[in-house]
Amino acid sequence: MSKLKYFLIAGLLRLVSFLPLRAAQFIGKWLGLLGWAMNGRSRKVTDTNIRICLPELTSAEQRQLSKDSMAHTGMTAAEIPLMWEWSVEKCLGLIKETRGLELVEEALASGKGLILLAPHIGNWELIGLLFSSRYKMASLYSPPHIKEFEDYMIRVRGRVGSELVRGDRRGLLRLMGILKEGGVAGILPDQSPRGKTNAYAPFFGMEVRTMTLVNKLMLKTGANVLVAFAERLPQSNGFRIIVEEAAPGNGDADPVVAATALNKSVEKVVRMAPAQYQWEYKRLRHRPPGNPNPYYPDRVCR
């Protein structure tokens, strides 16, 4: 059954990859808008996150942002087959503007390596392709449930030499090795981590469980840290790569201080392109024990 699922998914991805960017984004946009209009789970989570994280917006502005966000999420999903099946050169040709790439060169000139934070904004697959095409790079990933699909994902993401490592002990040791060699470690910083070794820190004002991996890597390797994302340009005109300084404190020995800085780093770039952030992810679900779950108000976090 898993092989059948893999062939169906891989076949669909390859079919979509024959589309030009404009057509893929058009289809993805309208699928996202359809999901918003159906008012299902994704819409409810999106509305909840925006209401909590951006209370300064009016209700009309929050509603419009929710609609725009799901349209962009649909576009992101439709772009993945292109990023995985197109040639690397064709994918990189979609980059029309860059900002802040000099920060990467400055960070790597120290010889201490670079931790690249890539939140779920815009097209994060393109960020991985760009940096792995230029530098020795390894990225953390969560394996999918279908084994055959994992092999396919590793192959397409690693076609320019990037290593994909699991978030286990072996994978973390490999990340440290890459950083000590002066390379780049790519991390998605805005996921809700599992385990008790993480910290609770404010994310848009709400205390949530936050990864402490970044500050551990910084303390062990002395690596620098930056934030990057690929912003989708209007009218299917490609993408703008933006690299920003991370908030100070990511390498602090106090895990709460470091986690707070990590979340501030994410907040900074989310506010730059809020419609392109993946608001339908339940980022706020892990709160300190006893606090209400924002997605299920009748439940408390444990």
C-alpha positions as CSV (number, residue, x, y, z in Angstrom):
1,M,0.0,0.0,0.0
2,S,2.8,2.4,0.8
3,K,4.4,1.8,-2.6
4,L,1.1,2.5,-4.3
5,K,0.8,5.8,-2.3
6,Y,4.3,6.8,-3.3
7,F,3.7,6.1,-7.0
8,L,0.5,8.1,-6.9
9,I,2.2,11.1,-5.1
10,A,5.3,11.0,-7.2
11,G,3.2,10.8,-10.3
12,L,1.2,13.8,-9.3
13,L,4.3,15.8,-8.5
14,R,5.9,15.0,-11.8
15,L,2.6,15.9,-13.6
16,V,2.4,19.3,-11.9
17,S,6.1,19.9,-12.7
18,F,5.3,20.3,-16.4
19,L,3.4,23.5,-15.6
20,P,5.1,26.9,-15.8
21,L,5.4,28.9,-12.6
22,R,2.4,31.2,-13.4
23,A,0.1,28.2,-14.0
24,A,1.2,26.4,-10.9
25,Q,0.7,29.5,-8.7
26,F,-2.7,30.2,-10.3
27,I,-3.9,26.6,-9.5
28,G,-2.4,26.7,-6.0
29,K,-3.9,30.1,-5.2
30,W,-7.4,29.0,-6.1
31,L,-7.1,25.8,-4.2
32,G,-6.0,27.8,-1.2
33,L,-8.9,30.2,-1.6
34,L,-11.3,27.2,-1.9
35,G,-9.9,25.8,1.4
36,W,-10.5,29.2,3.0
37,A,-14.1,29.4,1.7
38,M,-14.8,25.9,3.0
39,N,-14.0,27.1,6.5
40,G,-12.4,23.9,7.6
41,R,-9.6,23.1,10.0
42,S,-6.9,25.0,8.2
43,R,-9.0,28.2,8.0
44,K,-9.9,27.9,11.7
45,V,-6.2,27.5,12.8
46,T,-5.2,30.3,10.5
47,D,-7.9,32.6,11.9
48,T,-6.9,31.7,15.5
49,N,-3.2,32.3,14.9
50,I,-3.7,35.7,13.2
51,R,-6.1,36.8,15.9
52,I,-3.7,36.0,18.7
53,C,-0.4,37.0,17.0
54,L,-1.5,40.2,15.3
55,P,-4.2,41.8,17.6
56,E,-3.3,45.2,16.3
57,L,-5.1,44.4,13.0
58,T,-8.8,45.2,12.7
59,S,-11.1,42.2,12.3
60,A,-11.4,43.1,8.6
61,E,-7.6,43.2,8.2
62,Q,-7.3,39.8,10.0
63,R,-9.9,38.3,7.7
64,Q,-8.2,39.5,4.6
65,L,-4.8,38.3,5.9
66,S,-6.3,34.9,6.6
67,K,-7.6,34.7,3.1
68,D,-4.3,35.9,1.5
69,S,-2.3,33.5,3.7
70,M,-4.2,30.4,2.6
71,A,-3.9,31.5,-1.1
72,H,-0.1,31.8,-0.6
73,T,0.0,28.4,1.2
74,G,-1.7,26.9,-1.8
75,M,0.9,28.5,-4.1
76,T,3.7,27.1,-1.9
77,A,2.3,23.6,-2.2
78,A,1.9,23.9,-6.0
79,E,5.5,25.2,-6.3
80,I,7.1,22.2,-4.6
81,P,6.8,19.9,-7.7
82,L,8.6,22.6,-9.7
83,M,11.4,22.9,-7.1
84,W,11.8,19.1,-6.9
85,E,11.6,18.2,-10.6
86,W,12.9,21.2,-12.4
87,S,16.7,21.5,-13.0
88,V,18.5,23.4,-10.3
89,E,19.5,26.1,-12.9
90,K,15.9,26.6,-13.9
91,C,14.8,26.9,-10.3
92,L,17.6,29.4,-9.4
93,G,16.6,31.3,-12.5
94,L,13.4,32.3,-10.7
95,I,15.4,34.4,-8.3
96,K,15.0,38.0,-9.6
97,E,16.2,40.0,-6.6
98,T,18.5,39.4,-3.6
99,R,19.0,41.4,-0.4
100,G,21.5,40.7,2.4
101,L,23.6,38.0,0.7
102,E,26.7,39.9,1.8
103,L,25.8,39.0,5.4
104,V,26.3,35.3,4.5
105,E,29.8,35.9,3.1
106,E,30.7,38.0,6.2
107,A,29.5,35.2,8.5
108,L,31.3,32.4,6.7
109,A,34.5,34.5,6.4
110,S,34.9,33.9,10.2
111,G,35.4,30.2,9.5
112,K,33.0,29.3,12.2
113,G,30.1,28.2,10.1
114,L,26.6,29.5,9.7
115,I,23.2,28.4,11.1
116,L,20.6,29.5,8.5
117,L,17.1,29.9,10.0
118,A,14.5,29.4,7.3
119,P,11.0,29.9,8.7
120,H,7.9,28.8,6.8
121,I,7.6,31.9,4.7
122,G,7.3,32.0,0.9
123,N,9.2,29.3,-0.9
124,W,11.6,27.6,1.6
125,E,12.5,24.9,-0.9
126,L,14.2,27.6,-3.1
127,I,16.2,28.8,-0.1
128,G,17.6,25.3,0.4
129,L,18.5,25.0,-3.3
130,L,20.2,28.4,-3.4
131,F,22.4,27.9,-0.4
132,S,23.2,24.2,-1.1
133,S,24.3,25.2,-4.6
134,R,26.8,27.7,-3.2
135,Y,28.0,26.2,0.1
136,K,28.6,22.9,1.9
137,M,25.3,22.5,3.7
138,A,23.3,20.1,5.8
139,S,19.6,20.5,6.7
140,L,17.4,18.9,9.4
141,Y,14.3,17.2,8.2
142,S,11.5,15.1,9.6
143,P,11.0,11.8,7.7
144,P,7.6,11.2,6.1
145,H,5.6,8.2,6.9
146,I,6.1,6.6,3.4
147,K,9.7,5.2,3.2
148,E,9.8,5.4,-0.6
149,F,8.8,9.0,-0.5
150,E,11.6,9.7,2.0
151,D,14.2,8.3,-0.4
152,Y,12.7,10.4,-3.2
153,M,12.7,13.6,-1.1
154,I,16.4,13.1,0.0
155,R,17.4,12.5,-3.6
156,V,15.7,15.7,-5.0
157,R,16.7,17.9,-2.2
158,G,20.2,16.7,-2.2
159,R,20.8,16.9,-6.0
160,V,23.4,19.7,-5.6
161,G,25.2,18.1,-2.7
162,S,23.1,19.2,0.3
163,E,22.9,16.6,3.1
164,L,19.6,15.9,4.8
165,V,20.0,14.7,8.4
166,R,17.3,13.5,10.8
167,G,16.9,15.3,14.1
168,D,18.4,12.4,16.1
169,R,21.8,12.2,17.9
170,R,23.6,11.2,14.7
171,G,22.0,14.0,12.7
172,L,22.9,16.6,15.3
173,L,26.5,15.4,15.4
174,R,26.6,15.8,11.6
175,L,25.3,19.4,11.9
176,M,28.0,20.2,14.4
177,G,30.6,18.7,12.1
178,I,29.4,20.8,9.1
179,L,29.5,23.9,11.2
180,K,33.0,23.2,12.5
181,E,34.1,22.7,8.9
182,G,32.8,26.3,8.1
183,G,29.7,25.1,6.3
184,V,26.0,25.9,6.6
185,A,23.3,24.2,8.7
186,G,19.8,24.8,7.6
187,I,17.1,24.7,10.3
188,L,13.3,25.4,10.2
189,P,13.0,27.4,13.5
190,D,9.2,27.9,13.8
191,Q,8.1,24.3,14.4
192,S,6.6,23.2,17.8
193,P,9.3,20.8,19.1
194,R,8.7,17.6,21.1
195,G,10.6,16.6,24.2
196,K,11.2,18.2,27.6
197,T,14.6,19.7,26.9
198,N,13.2,22.7,25.0
199,A,12.1,26.0,26.5
200,Y,9.0,28.1,26.8
201,A,9.4,31.5,25.3
202,P,7.1,34.2,23.9
203,F,6.1,34.0,20.2
204,F,4.1,37.1,19.2
205,G,3.4,37.5,22.9
206,M,2.3,34.0,23.8
207,E,4.5,31.6,25.7
208,V,5.0,28.5,23.6
209,R,7.5,25.6,23.5
210,T,10.5,26.6,21.4
211,M,13.5,24.7,20.2
212,T,16.8,25.1,22.0
213,L,18.8,23.4,19.3
214,V,20.1,26.6,17.8
215,N,21.7,27.9,20.9
216,K,23.2,24.5,21.7
217,L,24.8,24.4,18.3
218,M,26.1,27.9,18.7
219,L,27.5,27.2,22.1
220,K,29.3,24.1,20.9
221,T,30.6,25.4,17.6
222,G,30.7,29.2,17.8
223,A,28.7,29.4,14.6
224,N,27.0,32.6,13.4
225,V,23.2,32.7,12.7
226,L,21.1,34.5,10.1
227,V,17.5,34.4,8.9
228,A,16.5,33.9,5.3
229,F,13.4,33.5,3.2
230,A,12.3,33.5,-0.5
231,E,9.6,36.1,-0.9
232,R,7.1,35.5,-3.7
233,L,7.0,38.4,-6.1
234,P,3.6,39.6,-7.5
235,Q,2.3,38.6,-10.9
236,S,4.3,35.3,-10.9
237,N,7.5,37.3,-11.5
238,G,9.7,35.0,-9.4
239,F,11.2,35.4,-6.0
240,R,13.2,37.8,-3.9
241,I,15.8,36.3,-1.6
242,I,16.0,38.1,1.7
243,V,18.7,37.5,4.4
244,E,18.4,39.3,7.7
245,E,20.4,39.5,11.0
246,A,19.0,37.3,13.7
247,A,17.9,38.9,17.0
248,P,20.8,39.1,19.5
249,G,20.8,36.4,22.2
250,N,20.4,33.2,20.1
251,G,23.6,31.9,21.5
252,D,22.9,32.8,25.1
253,A,23.7,30.1,27.6
254,D,20.3,30.6,29.2
255,P,17.9,28.5,27.1
256,V,14.9,30.8,27.7
257,V,16.9,33.9,26.6
258,A,18.1,32.0,23.5
259,A,14.6,30.7,22.7
260,T,13.1,34.2,23.1
261,A,15.7,35.6,20.7
262,L,15.0,32.8,18.2
263,N,11.3,33.6,18.2
264,K,12.0,37.3,17.8
265,S,14.1,36.4,14.8
266,V,11.2,34.6,13.2
267,E,8.7,37.4,14.1
268,K,11.0,39.9,12.4
269,V,10.8,38.3,9.0
270,V,7.1,37.2,9.4
271,R,6.2,40.9,9.8
272,M,8.0,41.6,6.5
273,A,5.7,39.3,4.5
274,P,2.8,38.2,6.8
275,A,0.6,37.0,4.0
276,Q,3.3,34.5,2.9
277,Y,3.7,32.9,6.4
278,Q,2.2,29.5,7.0
279,W,-0.3,30.6,9.6
280,E,-2.3,27.3,9.4
281,Y,0.4,25.4,11.4
282,K,-0.5,25.0,15.1
283,R,2.5,26.8,16.4
284,L,0.8,27.8,19.6
285,R,-0.4,24.3,20.7
286,H,2.4,23.6,23.2
287,R,2.1,26.0,26.0
288,P,3.2,25.8,29.7
289,P,1.2,23.1,31.6
290,G,-2.2,24.3,32.8
291,N,-2.7,27.0,30.1
292,P,-5.6,26.7,27.8
293,N,-5.0,25.3,24.3
294,P,-5.8,28.2,21.9
295,Y,-7.2,25.7,19.3
296,Y,-9.3,23.8,21.8
297,P,-10.3,26.3,24.5
298,D,-12.0,23.6,26.6
299,R,-8.6,21.8,27.0
300,V,-5.5,22.6,28.9
301,C,-1.9,21.9,28.0
302,R,-0.1,19.2,29.9
